[in-house]
Amino acid sequence: MSDLERQTIDTVKKVAPAVVSIVITKMVSDTKDLKKERSAPHKMRVGGGSGFFVTSDGMVLTNKHVVFETDAEYTVVMGDGSEHSAIVLTRDPINDVAVLKVEIEKVPYLPLGDSSTIELGQTAIAVGNALGMFTNTVSKGIISGLGRKVSAALGDGKVTEHLRHVIQTDVAINQGNSGGPLVNLDGEVVGINTAVIFGAQNIGFAIPINWAKADLEDLIAHGRIIRPYLGARYIIISPDLQQRYHLSATSGALVIRDHLPDSVAVMPGSPAAEAGVLENDVII
């Protein structure tokens, strides 16, 4: 066995015990086809994803889209099959990150790495609950892109979140892997697996772990995520941008929508909107 194979195996052994499945259940009513009568509401599993422990007392990191529904119940299933009720401590208002808590005394947890130091071609390993059925499925590949921009559906698909500066990998990611860790060969988490491109061959995306680290720091220090919010999209004015748009200002920020469908320059009801900021304004 080569040293690289042994290192991969040792890494998986360290990581797998801290990776969990997240089961989503809701109260639902079934409609009968013939009489159109509704049965009494009952609990039903409606989805699932992955997550991983980041503290010894049961704090779990996952994707916001995995625990997006506020009227659902969430259960964490550990590798040994034991189930534990979980509560959502916080959902990041901007990034696809959420934190859950399980009341448990001591669990294995994963160290968080530094996503700002990862490089193209670096080996990456994903562990998660593939297809919601195959727990602790392991896949391996490389970091194949940095700073990507993608759009992902949340919850029932009616809400779309635009993700920027995410990590692209060729690691095999399947439905149900969302929320699981992307780790380096030292067993440090460098990303949270979040999305795939359907119809492509192994093009997956992960949230940089540094974003989640900031959320955890806020949560521990203040009990909530503190996120400054302007509500305007903008680009910093450069000499080239000034000439292209015939701007009078030589510095500042041009308020402008991006190329994504349904994009707006100023979010309705935001602080920027209330202050009277408009599309094509220059903030100096």
C-alpha positions as CSV (number, residue, x, y, z in Angstrom):
1,M,0.0,0.0,0.0
2,S,1.4,3.4,-1.0
3,D,1.9,6.2,1.5
4,L,-0.8,8.3,-0.2
5,E,-3.3,5.4,0.1
6,R,-2.5,5.0,3.8
7,Q,-2.8,8.7,4.4
8,T,-6.3,8.7,2.8
9,I,-7.4,5.7,4.8
10,D,-6.2,7.3,8.1
11,T,-7.9,10.5,7.2
12,V,-11.2,8.8,6.6
13,K,-10.9,6.9,9.9
14,K,-10.5,10.2,11.7
15,V,-13.3,12.1,9.9
16,A,-16.1,9.5,9.6
17,P,-17.1,9.2,13.3
18,A,-17.8,13.0,13.4
19,V,-20.0,13.0,10.3
20,V,-23.8,12.6,10.8
21,S,-27.0,12.3,8.8
22,I,-29.8,14.9,9.3
23,V,-33.3,13.6,8.9
24,I,-36.1,16.1,8.3
25,T,-39.7,15.3,9.4
26,K,-42.9,17.3,9.1
27,M,-46.6,17.0,10.0
28,V,-48.4,16.3,6.7
29,S,-51.9,15.3,5.6
30,D,-52.3,12.8,2.7
31,T,-55.0,13.4,0.1
32,K,-56.9,10.4,-1.1
33,D,-57.3,10.3,-4.9
34,L,-61.0,9.2,-5.1
35,K,-62.9,11.2,-2.4
36,K,-60.4,14.0,-2.0
37,E,-60.5,13.5,1.8
38,R,-57.6,14.3,4.0
39,S,-56.3,11.9,6.6
40,A,-55.3,13.0,10.1
41,P,-52.0,14.9,10.1
42,H,-49.0,12.6,10.8
43,K,-45.3,12.9,10.9
44,M,-43.5,12.0,7.7
45,R,-39.9,12.1,6.6
46,V,-39.6,14.7,3.9
47,G,-35.9,15.0,3.3
48,G,-32.4,14.7,4.7
49,G,-28.8,15.8,4.4
50,S,-25.4,15.6,6.1
51,G,-23.6,17.5,8.8
52,F,-20.6,17.2,11.1
53,F,-19.8,17.8,14.7
54,V,-17.5,20.9,15.4
55,T,-17.5,20.8,19.2
56,S,-17.4,18.0,21.7
57,D,-20.7,19.0,23.2
58,G,-22.8,18.4,20.1
59,M,-22.7,21.5,17.9
60,V,-23.3,20.5,14.2
61,L,-22.4,22.4,11.0
62,T,-24.5,21.9,7.9
63,N,-26.0,23.8,5.0
64,K,-28.8,26.3,5.5
65,H,-30.8,24.7,2.7
66,V,-30.7,21.3,4.6
67,V,-32.5,22.9,7.6
68,F,-34.3,25.7,5.7
69,E,-37.9,24.9,6.8
70,T,-38.7,26.4,10.2
71,D,-41.8,24.2,10.8
72,A,-39.9,20.9,10.5
73,E,-38.3,18.7,13.1
74,Y,-34.6,17.7,12.7
75,T,-33.0,14.5,13.9
76,V,-29.2,13.8,13.9
77,V,-28.3,10.1,13.1
78,M,-24.8,9.2,14.1
79,G,-22.6,6.5,12.5
80,D,-23.6,3.9,15.1
81,G,-27.3,4.4,14.2
82,S,-28.2,6.3,17.4
83,E,-30.7,9.1,16.9
84,H,-30.7,12.5,18.7
85,S,-33.2,15.3,18.4
86,A,-31.6,18.5,17.2
87,I,-32.5,22.2,17.3
88,V,-31.4,24.8,14.8
89,L,-29.3,27.4,16.7
90,T,-28.9,29.8,13.7
91,R,-29.2,30.1,9.9
92,D,-26.7,32.4,8.2
93,P,-28.8,35.2,6.5
94,I,-26.3,35.4,3.6
95,N,-24.3,32.2,3.2
96,D,-25.5,28.5,2.9
97,V,-24.5,27.7,6.5
98,A,-26.5,26.6,9.6
99,V,-25.6,25.4,13.0
100,L,-27.6,22.8,15.0
101,K,-27.2,21.6,18.5
102,V,-27.7,18.1,19.9
103,E,-27.9,17.5,23.7
104,I,-25.1,15.0,24.1
105,E,-22.2,14.9,26.5
106,K,-19.2,14.1,24.4
107,V,-18.8,13.4,20.7
108,P,-15.9,13.2,18.2
109,Y,-15.6,16.5,16.3
110,L,-13.6,17.8,13.3
111,P,-10.9,20.5,13.4
112,L,-11.6,23.4,11.1
113,G,-8.8,24.3,8.6
114,D,-8.1,27.5,6.7
115,S,-9.9,27.7,3.4
116,S,-7.9,30.7,2.3
117,T,-4.8,28.5,1.9
118,I,-6.3,25.8,-0.4
119,E,-4.8,25.5,-3.9
120,L,-5.9,24.2,-7.3
121,G,-5.0,20.5,-7.6
122,Q,-5.1,19.9,-3.8
123,T,-6.5,16.6,-2.7
124,A,-10.0,16.8,-1.2
125,I,-12.2,14.1,0.5
126,A,-15.9,14.3,1.0
127,V,-17.9,12.3,3.5
128,G,-21.7,12.3,3.8
129,N,-25.0,10.6,3.6
130,A,-25.2,10.0,-0.2
131,L,-28.8,9.9,-1.6
132,G,-30.1,10.0,2.0
133,M,-29.5,6.3,2.2
134,F,-25.7,5.5,2.2
135,T,-24.2,6.9,5.4
136,N,-20.5,7.7,5.6
137,T,-20.0,7.5,1.8
138,V,-16.5,8.6,1.0
139,S,-15.3,10.2,-2.3
140,K,-12.0,11.7,-3.2
141,G,-10.8,14.2,-5.8
142,I,-9.1,17.5,-6.1
143,I,-9.9,21.2,-5.8
144,S,-10.7,22.1,-9.4
145,G,-11.7,25.7,-9.1
146,L,-11.8,28.7,-6.7
147,G,-13.9,31.8,-6.4
148,R,-16.9,30.3,-8.4
149,K,-20.4,31.8,-8.5
150,V,-23.4,29.6,-8.5
151,S,-27.2,29.7,-7.8
152,A,-28.8,27.0,-5.6
153,A,-32.4,26.3,-4.7
154,L,-33.4,26.4,-1.0
155,G,-36.1,24.3,0.7
156,D,-38.9,23.5,-1.7
157,G,-37.1,25.2,-4.6
158,K,-39.2,28.4,-4.5
159,V,-36.3,30.4,-3.1
160,T,-32.9,30.7,-4.8
161,E,-29.7,31.7,-3.1
162,H,-26.8,33.1,-5.1
163,L,-23.4,31.8,-3.8
164,R,-20.2,33.6,-4.6
165,H,-16.5,32.7,-4.1
166,V,-17.3,29.0,-3.5
167,I,-14.9,26.1,-4.0
168,Q,-15.3,23.8,-7.0
169,T,-14.2,20.2,-6.7
170,D,-14.4,17.1,-8.9
171,V,-15.2,15.0,-5.8
172,A,-18.3,12.9,-6.4
173,I,-21.1,14.7,-4.5
174,N,-24.7,13.3,-4.6
175,Q,-28.0,14.4,-3.2
176,G,-27.9,14.0,0.5
177,N,-24.2,14.9,0.7
178,S,-25.2,18.5,1.2
179,G,-23.9,19.8,4.6
180,G,-21.1,17.2,4.8
181,P,-17.5,18.1,5.2
182,L,-14.9,18.6,2.5
183,V,-11.5,17.8,4.2
184,N,-7.9,17.9,3.3
185,L,-5.5,15.0,3.9
186,D,-4.8,16.2,7.4
187,G,-8.5,15.7,8.3
188,E,-9.2,19.4,8.6
189,V,-12.4,20.7,7.2
190,V,-11.8,23.2,4.3
191,G,-15.4,23.4,3.0
192,I,-19.0,22.4,3.4
193,N,-20.4,20.5,0.4
194,T,-23.4,22.4,-0.8
195,A,-24.3,22.0,-4.5
196,V,-23.8,20.0,-7.7
197,I,-24.4,20.8,-11.4
198,F,-26.9,18.3,-12.7
199,G,-26.0,16.8,-16.0
200,A,-22.3,17.4,-15.5
201,Q,-19.6,15.0,-14.5
202,N,-18.4,15.6,-11.0
203,I,-18.7,19.3,-10.8
204,G,-19.5,20.1,-7.2
205,F,-19.3,23.1,-4.9
206,A,-18.4,23.7,-1.3
207,I,-18.8,26.7,1.0
208,P,-15.4,27.9,2.3
209,I,-15.0,26.8,5.9
210,N,-13.8,30.3,6.9
211,W,-17.3,31.6,6.4
212,A,-18.7,29.1,8.9
213,K,-15.8,29.7,11.4
214,A,-16.9,33.4,11.5
215,D,-20.5,32.3,12.1
216,L,-19.4,30.0,15.0
217,E,-17.4,32.8,16.6
218,D,-20.4,35.1,16.5
219,L,-22.7,32.4,17.8
220,I,-20.4,31.5,20.7
221,A,-19.6,35.1,21.6
222,H,-23.0,36.8,21.0
223,G,-25.6,34.0,20.7
224,R,-26.4,35.0,17.1
225,I,-24.7,35.7,13.8
226,I,-23.9,39.4,13.4
227,R,-24.0,40.4,9.8
228,P,-23.7,44.0,8.6
229,Y,-26.3,44.5,5.8
230,L,-26.5,47.3,3.2
231,G,-28.8,45.7,0.7
232,A,-27.1,47.0,-2.5
233,R,-25.0,45.3,-5.1
234,Y,-22.1,47.3,-6.3
235,I,-18.7,47.2,-8.0
236,I,-15.7,49.4,-7.0
237,I,-15.0,52.1,-9.5
238,S,-11.7,51.7,-11.5
239,P,-10.3,53.9,-14.3
240,D,-11.6,51.4,-16.9
241,L,-15.1,51.4,-15.3
242,Q,-15.1,55.2,-15.1
243,Q,-14.5,55.4,-18.8
244,R,-16.9,52.7,-19.8
245,Y,-19.8,54.2,-17.9
246,H,-18.8,57.9,-18.3
247,L,-18.8,58.4,-14.6
248,S,-17.8,61.7,-13.0
249,A,-16.5,60.0,-9.9
250,T,-13.0,58.6,-9.9
251,S,-13.5,56.4,-6.8
252,G,-16.3,54.9,-4.8
253,A,-18.9,52.2,-5.6
254,L,-21.3,52.0,-8.6
255,V,-24.6,50.5,-7.5
256,I,-25.5,48.0,-10.3
257,R,-27.3,44.7,-10.7
258,D,-25.3,41.6,-11.7
259,H,-26.0,39.3,-14.7
260,L,-28.0,36.7,-12.8
261,P,-31.8,36.3,-13.6
262,D,-34.1,38.4,-11.5
263,S,-31.2,40.3,-10.0
264,V,-31.8,43.7,-8.5
265,A,-29.3,46.5,-7.6
266,V,-31.1,47.5,-4.4
267,M,-33.0,45.0,-2.3
268,P,-36.5,46.2,-1.5
269,G,-37.0,47.1,2.2
270,S,-33.2,47.1,2.8
271,P,-31.3,49.8,4.6
272,A,-30.0,51.0,1.3
273,A,-33.5,51.3,-0.1
274,E,-34.8,53.1,3.0
275,A,-31.8,55.5,2.6
276,G,-32.9,56.3,-1.0
277,V,-30.1,54.5,-2.8
278,L,-31.0,53.8,-6.4
279,E,-29.5,51.7,-9.2
280,N,-26.7,53.5,-11.0
281,D,-26.0,55.7,-8.0
282,V,-22.3,56.2,-7.0
283,I,-21.5,55.8,-3.3
284,I,-18.4,57.9,-2.5
